Amino acid sequence: MLYDNLKSFIDEINFMRDDKAVKHKQSKWIIYYAIIANAIGMMSMDIYLPVLSEIAEELDTSFFASQLILIVFYVIGIIARITLGPLSDSFGRRKVMLLALDIQIIGQALQSFATNIEILLIGRVVQALASGVLTILISAIISDMYIGAKRTKMLSVNEFVQPLSFVIAPLIGGYLAMYYGWRAGFYFLLINLVLARIILGIFMRETNFKLRQASFGNMLRGYTDIVYCSRFMAYNMIMAFIVSAYMLYAVCSSQIYMVRFGMEIRDYMLYQSLPLIVQSCIAFGYDKMPFGLNRMVEIGVATICIAAFIASLVISGVIPFAPITVLCNVILICISLGFVFPACMKFALDIFPDTKGTAASTIVVSRGILCGITMSIIGYYVEYQYMFMWGWIIMAALTFIIWYLLRFKVKY
């Protein structure tokens, strides 16, 4: 096993030095731009939350029908993402990315100029068919381009912007709707997609030079190998549980701070931004950490366990339920996310060097399913003030169990 790992590492270094790879080496700025474009694109999930009632009123439909634009997008998006990674392994990252962006532009344009709910939903379905392409392919492209600490740092930066976009999207949507109408959010996302298509089409180069033969059998075989790899699934589940712990808070943060504690929007934004600032410091300094990746995973697991312990003290009444206690716990969860995610992502993708796209799809899809389930539960019980803290405790317990099995039991 040690020999195989060493040989794989040497082959990857030789690949990075290959003339063809050097010829098509990406500029760092285009990767950073793709990360930012992805963050803006991810806002399409919830930027419309503040204007659902306005959409229902103007298009003369029910509020439930307007909610379908979120439900349909999420469900179809999860299913469609299963194919994006394997397709990039077979046809190349660039071709799949640009085709998916073209499809998203068509879907977003239909939504932007929709005159009834049917056209809006059709546009939503079309966009969902190619949604998440940057989320999946950026991780694969980074793994194609970088090795060692540089890869881990870039994965860390990519992960930082994703929860940020989820939090600020409803605020941007509400602001745009307030001054320019409910369609402004659709126009904003359409402009972002068009710019991304133009800039990435001109400057993005192919990074996958180990193309696989395209077939349903190869795709199924790739997923089978990944799912049956215990180490990969363990890293994947650790990431998914910690991300879900943060999303449990994010989905009801406005309910906690603005309704329960009566905060003004300015204070709410401050409490939202502090944990993400802490995570950003970890993300941009990841390659300068004085300890190895395994130690970082251990620190991250220990941190979320501390957050769960504090949550249990709040639930039992030992510590008061107050904004500062919630903030401290969220900061701990963001620290855990900052340490764990890039390391686990690197470990997971390194297991399957020839099918990074398929591996990235597996990570994104499984994380999306778990987050969807947990957010649905917390949304249903949002009136119970401690529900999200119980979620933290459960996610921390599951994270510790998986880490323990990975550390002491799992061999492959």
C-alpha positions as a LaTeX table, in Angstrom:
\begin{tabular}{lrrr}
\hline
Residue & $x$ (\AA) & $y$ (\AA) & $z$ (\AA) \\
\hline
Met1 & 0.00 & 0.00 & 0.00 \\
Leu2 & 2.85 & 2.38 & 0.88 \\
Tyr3 & 4.56 & 1.58 & $-2.41$ \\
Asp4 & 1.36 & 2.26 & $-4.38$ \\
Asn5 & 0.83 & 5.60 & $-2.63$ \\
Leu6 & 4.46 & 6.63 & $-3.25$ \\
Lys7 & 4.24 & 5.62 & $-6.93$ \\
Ser8 & 0.99 & 7.56 & $-7.36$ \\
Phe9 & 2.58 & 10.66 & $-5.79$ \\
Ile10 & 5.67 & 10.43 & $-8.06$ \\
Asp11 & 3.44 & 9.96 & $-11.14$ \\
Glu12 & 1.48 & 13.06 & $-10.21$ \\
Ile13 & 4.66 & 15.14 & $-9.83$ \\
Asn14 & 5.86 & 13.92 & $-13.23$ \\
Phe15 & 2.47 & 14.80 & $-14.71$ \\
Met16 & 2.70 & 18.33 & $-13.33$ \\
Arg17 & 6.13 & 18.65 & $-15.01$ \\
Asp18 & 4.89 & 17.25 & $-18.31$ \\
Asp19 & 5.33 & 19.65 & $-21.26$ \\
Lys20 & 1.66 & 19.45 & $-22.14$ \\
Ala21 & 0.66 & 20.31 & $-18.59$ \\
Val22 & 3.04 & 23.25 & $-18.46$ \\
Lys23 & 1.77 & 24.52 & $-21.79$ \\
His24 & $-1.80$ & 24.72 & $-20.50$ \\
Lys25 & $-1.00$ & 25.82 & $-16.97$ \\
Gln26 & $-3.66$ & 28.17 & $-15.59$ \\
Ser27 & $-3.04$ & 31.63 & $-14.24$ \\
Lys28 & $-3.94$ & 31.84 & $-10.57$ \\
Trp29 & $-6.29$ & 34.76 & $-11.12$ \\
Ile30 & $-8.64$ & 32.76 & $-13.38$ \\
Ile31 & $-9.04$ & 30.16 & $-10.63$ \\
Tyr32 & $-9.85$ & 32.89 & $-8.11$ \\
Tyr33 & $-12.32$ & 34.39 & $-10.58$ \\
Ala34 & $-13.98$ & 30.98 & $-11.09$ \\
Ile35 & $-14.30$ & 30.65 & $-7.30$ \\
Ile36 & $-15.97$ & 34.08 & $-7.05$ \\
Ala37 & $-18.24$ & 33.36 & $-10.04$ \\
Asn38 & $-19.22$ & 30.07 & $-8.40$ \\
Ala39 & $-20.06$ & 31.87 & $-5.14$ \\
Ile40 & $-22.35$ & 34.28 & $-7.00$ \\
Gly41 & $-23.87$ & 31.42 & $-8.98$ \\
Met42 & $-24.64$ & 29.53 & $-5.77$ \\
Met43 & $-26.85$ & 32.43 & $-4.73$ \\
Ser44 & $-29.42$ & 31.14 & $-7.23$ \\
Met45 & $-30.49$ & 28.69 & $-4.55$ \\
Asp46 & $-31.84$ & 31.22 & $-2.06$ \\
Ile47 & $-31.49$ & 34.77 & $-3.43$ \\
Tyr48 & $-35.23$ & 34.66 & $-4.16$ \\
Leu49 & $-36.33$ & 33.90 & $-0.59$ \\
Pro50 & $-37.31$ & 37.53 & 0.25 \\
Val51 & $-39.43$ & 37.93 & $-2.93$ \\
Leu52 & $-41.41$ & 34.67 & $-3.11$ \\
Ser53 & $-44.62$ & 36.42 & $-2.08$ \\
Glu54 & $-44.06$ & 39.16 & $-4.70$ \\
Ile55 & $-43.46$ & 36.54 & $-7.40$ \\
Ala56 & $-46.67$ & 34.77 & $-6.42$ \\
Glu57 & $-48.62$ & 38.03 & $-6.53$ \\
Glu58 & $-47.29$ & 39.35 & $-9.86$ \\
Leu59 & $-47.54$ & 36.01 & $-11.66$ \\
Asp60 & $-51.01$ & 35.40 & $-10.18$ \\
Thr61 & $-50.22$ & 32.08 & $-8.54$ \\
Ser62 & $-50.13$ & 30.54 & $-5.07$ \\
Phe63 & $-47.30$ & 31.00 & $-2.59$ \\
Phe64 & $-46.64$ & 27.24 & $-2.71$ \\
Ala65 & $-46.21$ & 27.44 & $-6.49$ \\
Ser66 & $-43.61$ & 30.17 & $-6.02$ \\
Gln67 & $-41.82$ & 27.95 & $-3.47$ \\
Leu68 & $-41.49$ & 25.31 & $-6.17$ \\
Ile69 & $-38.75$ & 27.41 & $-7.82$ \\
Leu70 & $-36.56$ & 26.49 & $-4.82$ \\
Ile71 & $-37.72$ & 22.88 & $-4.40$ \\
Val72 & $-37.46$ & 21.99 & $-8.12$ \\
Phe73 & $-34.03$ & 23.59 & $-8.42$ \\
Tyr74 & $-32.65$ & 21.76 & $-5.40$ \\
Val75 & $-34.01$ & 18.29 & $-6.27$ \\
Ile76 & $-33.16$ & 18.32 & $-9.99$ \\
Gly77 & $-29.80$ & 19.96 & $-9.26$ \\
Ile78 & $-28.76$ & 17.14 & $-6.93$ \\
Ile79 & $-29.69$ & 14.51 & $-9.54$ \\
Ala80 & $-27.98$ & 16.35 & $-12.41$ \\
Arg81 & $-24.73$ & 16.81 & $-10.52$ \\
Ile82 & $-24.23$ & 13.05 & $-10.50$ \\
Thr83 & $-23.31$ & 13.21 & $-14.20$ \\
Leu84 & $-21.20$ & 16.40 & $-14.32$ \\
Gly85 & $-18.08$ & 14.97 & $-12.65$ \\
Pro86 & $-17.90$ & 11.76 & $-14.71$ \\
Leu87 & $-18.51$ & 13.72 & $-17.92$ \\
Ser88 & $-15.54$ & 15.98 & $-17.09$ \\
Asp89 & $-13.39$ & 12.87 & $-16.56$ \\
Ser90 & $-14.32$ & 11.68 & $-20.07$ \\
Phe91 & $-14.58$ & 14.90 & $-22.14$ \\
Gly92 & $-12.44$ & 17.36 & $-20.18$ \\
Arg93 & $-13.17$ & 19.99 & $-17.54$ \\
Arg94 & $-13.32$ & 22.95 & $-19.93$ \\
Lys95 & $-15.84$ & 21.51 & $-22.41$ \\
Val96 & $-18.24$ & 20.36 & $-19.71$ \\
Met97 & $-17.93$ & 23.64 & $-17.81$ \\
Leu98 & $-18.67$ & 25.84 & $-20.83$ \\
Leu99 & $-21.57$ & 23.67 & $-22.02$ \\
Ala100 & $-23.09$ & 23.72 & $-18.54$ \\
Leu101 & $-22.73$ & 27.50 & $-18.35$ \\
Asp102 & $-24.53$ & 27.81 & $-21.72$ \\
Ile103 & $-27.42$ & 25.71 & $-20.40$ \\
Gln104 & $-27.57$ & 27.79 & $-17.22$ \\
Ile105 & $-27.69$ & 31.02 & $-19.21$ \\
Ile106 & $-30.68$ & 29.75 & $-21.21$ \\
Gly107 & $-32.47$ & 28.72 & $-18.00$ \\
Gln108 & $-31.68$ & 31.98 & $-16.22$ \\
Ala109 & $-32.87$ & 34.04 & $-19.23$ \\
Leu110 & $-36.19$ & 32.18 & $-19.25$ \\
Gln111 & $-36.63$ & 32.98 & $-15.56$ \\
Ser112 & $-35.63$ & 36.62 & $-15.95$ \\
Phe113 & $-38.26$ & 37.35 & $-18.60$ \\
Ala114 & $-40.96$ & 34.88 & $-17.48$ \\
Thr115 & $-44.53$ & 36.14 & $-17.74$ \\
Asn116 & $-46.13$ & 33.24 & $-15.86$ \\
Ile117 & $-45.18$ & 30.63 & $-13.29$ \\
Glu118 & $-44.98$ & 27.84 & $-15.89$ \\
Ile119 & $-42.21$ & 29.56 & $-17.87$ \\
Leu120 & $-40.44$ & 30.43 & $-14.63$ \\
Leu121 & $-40.46$ & 26.78 & $-13.54$ \\
Ile122 & $-39.31$ & 25.58 & $-16.97$ \\
Gly123 & $-36.38$ & 27.99 & $-16.78$ \\
Arg124 & $-35.64$ & 26.76 & $-13.29$ \\
Val125 & $-35.58$ & 23.15 & $-14.46$ \\
Val126 & $-33.26$ & 23.99 & $-17.40$ \\
Gln127 & $-30.87$ & 25.85 & $-15.11$ \\
Ala128 & $-30.92$ & 23.04 & $-12.53$ \\
Leu129 & $-29.79$ & 20.52 & $-15.17$ \\
Ala130 & $-26.37$ & 22.21 & $-15.21$ \\
Ser131 & $-26.31$ & 23.77 & $-11.75$ \\
Gly132 & $-23.31$ & 23.21 & $-9.52$ \\
Val133 & $-20.90$ & 22.73 & $-12.42$ \\
Leu134 & $-18.39$ & 25.20 & $-10.99$ \\
Thr135 & $-18.80$ & 23.80 & $-7.47$ \\
Ile136 & $-17.80$ & 20.36 & $-8.73$ \\
Leu137 & $-15.24$ & 21.23 & $-11.39$ \\
Ile138 & $-13.29$ & 23.87 & $-9.46$ \\
Ser139 & $-12.28$ & 21.22 & $-6.90$ \\
Ala140 & $-11.28$ & 18.86 & $-9.71$ \\
Ile141 & $-9.36$ & 21.61 & $-11.57$ \\
Ile142 & $-7.48$ & 22.60 & $-8.41$ \\
Ser143 & $-6.56$ & 18.94 & $-7.88$ \\
Asp144 & $-5.40$ & 18.73 & $-11.51$ \\
Met145 & $-3.21$ & 21.83 & $-11.20$ \\
Tyr146 & $-1.71$ & 21.79 & $-7.71$ \\
Ile147 & $-0.04$ & 19.36 & $-5.35$ \\
Gly148 & 0.82 & 19.44 & $-1.66$ \\
Ala149 & 0.15 & 22.47 & 0.54 \\
Lys150 & $-0.77$ & 24.67 & $-2.43$ \\
Arg151 & $-3.63$ & 22.38 & $-3.39$ \\
Thr152 & $-4.90$ & 22.31 & 0.16 \\
Lys153 & $-4.82$ & 26.11 & 0.42 \\
Met154 & $-6.74$ & 26.58 & $-2.84$ \\
Leu155 & $-9.36$ & 24.03 & $-1.75$ \\
Ser156 & $-9.63$ & 25.93 & 1.53 \\
Val157 & $-10.22$ & 29.25 & $-0.27$ \\
Asn158 & $-12.84$ & 27.61 & $-2.49$ \\
Glu159 & $-14.67$ & 26.22 & 0.52 \\
Phe160 & $-14.66$ & 29.56 & 2.33 \\
Val161 & $-16.76$ & 31.41 & $-0.24$ \\
Gln162 & $-19.56$ & 28.82 & $-0.38$ \\
Pro163 & $-21.17$ & 29.37 & 3.04 \\
Leu164 & $-20.58$ & 33.10 & 2.60 \\
Ser165 & $-22.70$ & 33.15 & $-0.56$ \\
Phe166 & $-25.46$ & 31.15 & 1.13 \\
Val167 & $-25.69$ & 33.66 & 3.99 \\
Ile168 & $-25.58$ & 36.91 & 2.01 \\
Ala169 & $-27.75$ & 35.80 & $-0.93$ \\
Pro170 & $-31.13$ & 36.58 & 0.73 \\
Leu171 & $-29.80$ & 39.96 & 1.87 \\
Ile172 & $-28.67$ & 40.85 & $-1.66$ \\
Gly173 & $-31.98$ & 39.58 & $-3.04$ \\
Gly174 & $-33.96$ & 41.67 & $-0.58$ \\
Tyr175 & $-31.92$ & 44.79 & $-1.31$ \\
Leu176 & $-32.26$ & 44.42 & $-5.08$ \\
Ala177 & $-36.00$ & 43.78 & $-4.79$ \\
Met178 & $-36.48$ & 46.80 & $-2.54$ \\
Tyr179 & $-34.94$ & 49.24 & $-5.02$ \\
Tyr180 & $-35.31$ & 47.60 & $-8.43$ \\
Gly181 & $-38.14$ & 45.03 & $-8.19$ \\
Trp182 & $-38.22$ & 41.26 & $-7.76$ \\
Arg183 & $-36.74$ & 40.54 & $-11.20$ \\
Ala184 & $-33.51$ & 42.35 & $-10.29$ \\
Gly185 & $-32.13$ & 39.23 & $-8.58$ \\
Phe186 & $-32.72$ & 37.21 & $-11.77$ \\
Tyr187 & $-30.97$ & 39.87 & $-13.89$ \\
Phe188 & $-28.04$ & 39.97 & $-11.43$ \\
Leu189 & $-27.47$ & 36.22 & $-11.73$ \\
Leu190 & $-27.93$ & 36.29 & $-15.52$ \\
Ile191 & $-25.23$ & 38.97 & $-15.90$ \\
Asn192 & $-22.89$ & 36.91 & $-13.69$ \\
Leu193 & $-23.42$ & 33.79 & $-15.82$ \\
Val194 & $-22.81$ & 35.67 & $-19.08$ \\
Leu195 & $-19.61$ & 37.23 & $-17.73$ \\
Ala196 & $-18.43$ & 33.86 & $-16.40$ \\
Arg197 & $-19.09$ & 32.24 & $-19.79$ \\
Ile198 & $-17.14$ & 34.93 & $-21.65$ \\
Ile199 & $-14.16$ & 35.14 & $-19.26$ \\
Leu200 & $-13.81$ & 31.40 & $-18.63$ \\
Gly201 & $-14.35$ & 30.69 & $-22.33$ \\
Ile202 & $-11.42$ & 32.94 & $-23.22$ \\
Phe203 & $-8.96$ & 32.26 & $-20.41$ \\
Met204 & $-9.77$ & 28.82 & $-18.96$ \\
Arg205 & $-7.55$ & 26.03 & $-20.29$ \\
Glu206 & $-8.05$ & 22.30 & $-20.13$ \\
Thr207 & $-6.44$ & 20.67 & $-17.07$ \\
Asn208 & $-7.54$ & 17.04 & $-17.43$ \\
Phe209 & $-5.19$ & 15.18 & $-19.76$ \\
Lys210 & $-6.12$ & 11.67 & $-18.57$ \\
Leu211 & $-9.48$ & 11.34 & $-20.31$ \\
Arg212 & $-11.47$ & 8.15 & $-19.76$ \\
Gln213 & $-13.66$ & 6.46 & $-22.33$ \\
Ala214 & $-17.19$ & 7.81 & $-22.01$ \\
Ser215 & $-19.77$ & 5.15 & $-21.22$ \\
Phe216 & $-22.49$ & 4.50 & $-18.69$ \\
Gly217 & $-20.56$ & 1.44 & $-17.54$ \\
Asn218 & $-17.45$ & 3.50 & $-16.79$ \\
Met219 & $-19.51$ & 6.06 & $-14.89$ \\
Leu220 & $-21.24$ & 3.34 & $-12.86$ \\
Arg221 & $-17.93$ & 1.57 & $-12.24$ \\
Gly222 & $-16.35$ & 4.84 & $-11.07$ \\
Tyr223 & $-19.13$ & 5.51 & $-8.58$ \\
Thr224 & $-19.09$ & 1.89 & $-7.40$ \\
Asp225 & $-15.35$ & 2.07 & $-6.69$ \\
Ile226 & $-15.81$ & 5.34 & $-4.81$ \\
Val227 & $-18.81$ & 4.28 & $-2.73$ \\
Tyr228 & $-17.13$ & 1.03 & $-1.69$ \\
Cys229 & $-13.94$ & 2.82 & $-0.62$ \\
Ser230 & $-14.33$ & 3.16 & 3.15 \\
Arg231 & $-11.65$ & 5.82 & 3.56 \\
Phe232 & $-13.15$ & 8.05 & 0.87 \\
Met233 & $-16.63$ & 7.77 & 2.35 \\
Ala234 & $-15.27$ & 8.46 & 5.83 \\
Tyr235 & $-13.59$ & 11.70 & 4.71 \\
Asn236 & $-16.73$ & 12.57 & 2.75 \\
Met237 & $-19.03$ & 12.06 & 5.75 \\
Ile238 & $-16.80$ & 14.10 & 8.09 \\
Met239 & $-17.04$ & 17.03 & 5.65 \\
Ala240 & $-20.78$ & 16.58 & 5.17 \\
Phe241 & $-21.58$ & 16.46 & 8.89 \\
Ile242 & $-19.60$ & 19.62 & 9.72 \\
Val243 & $-21.03$ & 21.54 & 6.74 \\
Ser244 & $-24.51$ & 20.43 & 7.83 \\
Ala245 & $-23.82$ & 21.71 & 11.34 \\
Tyr246 & $-23.14$ & 25.16 & 9.91 \\
Met247 & $-26.12$ & 25.03 & 7.56 \\
Leu248 & $-28.40$ & 24.14 & 10.49 \\
Tyr249 & $-27.50$ & 27.52 & 11.92 \\
Ala250 & $-27.50$ & 29.42 & 8.63 \\
Val251 & $-31.03$ & 28.38 & 7.66 \\
Cys252 & $-32.51$ & 29.81 & 10.85 \\
Ser253 & $-29.99$ & 32.53 & 11.73 \\
Ser254 & $-32.40$ & 35.37 & 10.96 \\
Gln255 & $-35.06$ & 33.68 & 13.11 \\
Ile256 & $-32.56$ & 33.41 & 15.98 \\
Tyr257 & $-31.05$ & 36.88 & 15.92 \\
Met258 & $-33.76$ & 39.12 & 14.47 \\
Val259 & $-36.92$ & 37.45 & 15.82 \\
Arg260 & $-35.77$ & 35.76 & 19.02 \\
Phe261 & $-33.29$ & 38.45 & 20.13 \\
Gly262 & $-34.79$ & 41.45 & 18.30 \\
Met263 & $-31.59$ & 42.48 & 16.51 \\
Glu264 & $-31.39$ & 45.21 & 13.89 \\
Ile265 & $-30.17$ & 44.23 & 10.43 \\
Arg266 & $-26.80$ & 45.93 & 11.01 \\
Asp267 & $-26.09$ & 43.92 & 14.17 \\
Tyr268 & $-27.34$ & 40.78 & 12.45 \\
Met269 & $-24.85$ & 41.27 & 9.62 \\
Leu270 & $-22.04$ & 41.76 & 12.14 \\
Tyr271 & $-22.88$ & 38.50 & 13.91 \\
Gln272 & $-23.11$ & 36.75 & 10.55 \\
Ser273 & $-19.78$ & 38.06 & 9.28 \\
Leu274 & $-17.53$ & 37.42 & 12.32 \\
Pro275 & $-17.49$ & 33.59 & 12.02 \\
Leu276 & $-16.83$ & 33.83 & 8.29 \\
Ile277 & $-13.96$ & 36.28 & 8.88 \\
Val278 & $-12.40$ & 33.73 & 11.24 \\
Gln279 & $-12.83$ & 31.00 & 8.63 \\
Ser280 & $-11.30$ & 33.22 & 5.95 \\
Cys281 & $-8.19$ & 33.74 & 8.10 \\
Ile282 & $-7.80$ & 29.97 & 8.32 \\
Ala283 & $-8.45$ & 29.54 & 4.58 \\
Phe284 & $-5.84$ & 32.04 & 3.40 \\
Gly285 & $-3.23$ & 30.91 & 5.92 \\
Tyr286 & $-3.74$ & 27.19 & 5.48 \\
Asp287 & $-0.41$ & 26.50 & 3.78 \\
Lys288 & 1.47 & 28.19 & 6.63 \\
Met289 & 0.06 & 26.02 & 9.43 \\
Pro290 & 2.81 & 24.52 & 11.64 \\
Phe291 & 1.31 & 21.00 & 11.65 \\
Gly292 & 0.25 & 18.34 & 9.18 \\
Leu293 & $-3.11$ & 17.65 & 7.58 \\
Asn294 & $-3.98$ & 14.75 & 9.88 \\
Arg295 & $-3.47$ & 17.03 & 12.89 \\
Met296 & $-5.69$ & 19.64 & 11.26 \\
Val297 & $-8.50$ & 17.10 & 10.93 \\
Glu298 & $-8.09$ & 16.19 & 14.59 \\
Ile299 & $-8.22$ & 19.88 & 15.60 \\
Gly300 & $-11.36$ & 20.36 & 13.54 \\
Val301 & $-13.09$ & 17.33 & 15.05 \\
Ala302 & $-12.13$ & 18.44 & 18.58 \\
Thr303 & $-13.42$ & 21.97 & 17.90 \\
Ile304 & $-16.89$ & 20.87 & 16.78 \\
Cys305 & $-17.06$ & 18.57 & 19.83 \\
Ile306 & $-16.31$ & 21.59 & 22.06 \\
Ala307 & $-19.11$ & 23.50 & 20.29 \\
Ala308 & $-21.48$ & 20.60 & 20.94 \\
Phe309 & $-20.48$ & 20.54 & 24.62 \\
Ile310 & $-21.21$ & 24.27 & 24.98 \\
Ala311 & $-24.55$ & 23.74 & 23.21 \\
Ser312 & $-25.44$ & 21.03 & 25.72 \\
Leu313 & $-24.67$ & 23.46 & 28.58 \\
Val314 & $-26.98$ & 26.04 & 26.98 \\
Ile315 & $-29.79$ & 23.51 & 26.56 \\
Ser316 & $-29.45$ & 22.38 & 30.19 \\
Gly317 & $-29.55$ & 25.99 & 31.42 \\
Val318 & $-26.00$ & 26.13 & 32.80 \\
Ile319 & $-25.10$ & 28.82 & 30.24 \\
Pro320 & $-27.72$ & 31.40 & 29.19 \\
Phe321 & $-29.17$ & 31.30 & 25.69 \\
Ala322 & $-27.89$ & 34.63 & 24.40 \\
Pro323 & $-26.48$ & 36.09 & 21.16 \\
Ile324 & $-22.90$ & 35.85 & 22.42 \\
Thr325 & $-23.18$ & 32.11 & 23.21 \\
Val326 & $-24.67$ & 31.40 & 19.79 \\
Leu327 & $-21.92$ & 33.48 & 18.15 \\
Cys328 & $-19.14$ & 31.68 & 20.02 \\
Asn329 & $-20.51$ & 28.31 & 18.99 \\
Val330 & $-20.83$ & 29.35 & 15.35 \\
Ile331 & $-17.23$ & 30.62 & 15.39 \\
Leu332 & $-16.10$ & 27.23 & 16.72 \\
Ile333 & $-18.03$ & 25.45 & 13.97 \\
Cys334 & $-16.47$ & 27.72 & 11.32 \\
Ile335 & $-13.02$ & 27.00 & 12.79 \\
Ser336 & $-13.81$ & 23.29 & 12.57 \\
Leu337 & $-14.98$ & 23.70 & 8.98 \\
Gly338 & $-11.89$ & 25.74 & 8.09 \\
Phe339 & $-9.51$ & 23.07 & 9.41 \\
Val340 & $-11.34$ & 19.92 & 8.33 \\
Phe341 & $-12.75$ & 20.57 & 4.89 \\
Pro342 & $-9.62$ & 21.30 & 2.81 \\
Ala343 & $-7.66$ & 18.45 & 4.40 \\
Cys344 & $-10.46$ & 15.91 & 3.99 \\
Met345 & $-11.14$ & 17.12 & 0.45 \\
Lys346 & $-7.48$ & 16.66 & $-0.48$ \\
Phe347 & $-7.32$ & 13.21 & 1.13 \\
Ala348 & $-10.54$ & 12.13 & $-0.60$ \\
Leu349 & $-9.57$ & 13.36 & $-4.07$ \\
Asp350 & $-6.07$ & 11.88 & $-3.80$ \\
Ile351 & $-7.56$ & 8.40 & $-3.39$ \\
Phe352 & $-8.91$ & 8.52 & $-6.98$ \\
Pro353 & $-6.40$ & 10.56 & $-9.05$ \\
Asp354 & $-7.84$ & 9.42 & $-12.41$ \\
Thr355 & $-11.50$ & 10.15 & $-11.58$ \\
Lys356 & $-11.33$ & 13.41 & $-9.63$ \\
Gly357 & $-14.49$ & 14.70 & $-11.33$ \\
Thr358 & $-16.51$ & 11.66 & $-10.27$ \\
Ala359 & $-15.11$ & 11.93 & $-6.74$ \\
Ala360 & $-15.97$ & 15.65 & $-6.57$ \\
Ser361 & $-19.52$ & 14.90 & $-7.77$ \\
Thr362 & $-19.90$ & 12.28 & $-5.04$ \\
Ile363 & $-18.78$ & 14.77 & $-2.39$ \\
Val364 & $-21.08$ & 17.57 & $-3.59$ \\
Val365 & $-24.13$ & 15.33 & $-4.07$ \\
Ser366 & $-23.85$ & 13.52 & $-0.74$ \\
Arg367 & $-23.25$ & 16.81 & 1.08 \\
Gly368 & $-26.25$ & 18.35 & $-0.67$ \\
Ile369 & $-28.53$ & 15.46 & 0.26 \\
Leu370 & $-27.47$ & 15.53 & 3.92 \\
Cys371 & $-27.78$ & 19.33 & 4.13 \\
Gly372 & $-31.20$ & 19.18 & 2.48 \\
Ile373 & $-32.46$ & 16.63 & 4.99 \\
Thr374 & $-31.10$ & 18.46 & 8.03 \\
Met375 & $-32.30$ & 21.88 & 6.83 \\
Ser376 & $-35.78$ & 20.49 & 6.17 \\
Ile377 & $-35.96$ & 19.13 & 9.71 \\
Ile378 & $-34.69$ & 22.32 & 11.31 \\
Gly379 & $-37.02$ & 24.40 & 9.14 \\
Tyr380 & $-40.02$ & 22.39 & 10.33 \\
Tyr381 & $-39.07$ & 22.77 & 14.00 \\
Val382 & $-37.63$ & 26.30 & 13.70 \\
Glu383 & $-39.95$ & 27.59 & 16.43 \\
Tyr384 & $-38.17$ & 25.40 & 19.00 \\
Gln385 & $-35.23$ & 27.62 & 19.98 \\
Tyr386 & $-32.82$ & 24.81 & 20.88 \\
Met387 & $-33.47$ & 22.64 & 17.81 \\
Phe388 & $-30.41$ & 23.81 & 15.89 \\
Met389 & $-28.25$ & 23.19 & 18.97 \\
Trp390 & $-29.51$ & 19.64 & 19.19 \\
Gly391 & $-28.51$ & 19.38 & 15.55 \\
Trp392 & $-24.99$ & 20.54 & 16.44 \\
Ile393 & $-24.73$ & 17.87 & 19.12 \\
Ile394 & $-25.89$ & 15.14 & 16.73 \\
Met395 & $-23.55$ & 16.27 & 13.93 \\
Ala396 & $-20.60$ & 16.48 & 16.35 \\
Ala397 & $-21.31$ & 12.97 & 17.66 \\
Leu398 & $-21.50$ & 11.55 & 14.14 \\
Thr399 & $-18.32$ & 13.40 & 13.14 \\
Phe400 & $-16.42$ & 11.99 & 16.13 \\
Ile401 & $-17.65$ & 8.44 & 15.44 \\
Ile402 & $-16.59$ & 8.58 & 11.78 \\
Trp403 & $-13.23$ & 10.14 & 12.69 \\
Tyr404 & $-12.63$ & 7.41 & 15.32 \\
Leu405 & $-13.42$ & 4.68 & 12.80 \\
Leu406 & $-11.20$ & 6.36 & 10.21 \\
Arg407 & $-8.34$ & 6.80 & 12.66 \\
Phe408 & $-8.34$ & 3.37 & 14.28 \\
Lys409 & $-10.50$ & 0.96 & 12.28 \\
Val410 & $-10.73$ & 1.76 & 8.56 \\
Lys411 & $-7.87$ & 0.47 & 6.40 \\
Tyr412 & $-9.30$ & 1.08 & 2.92 \\
\hline
\end{tabular}
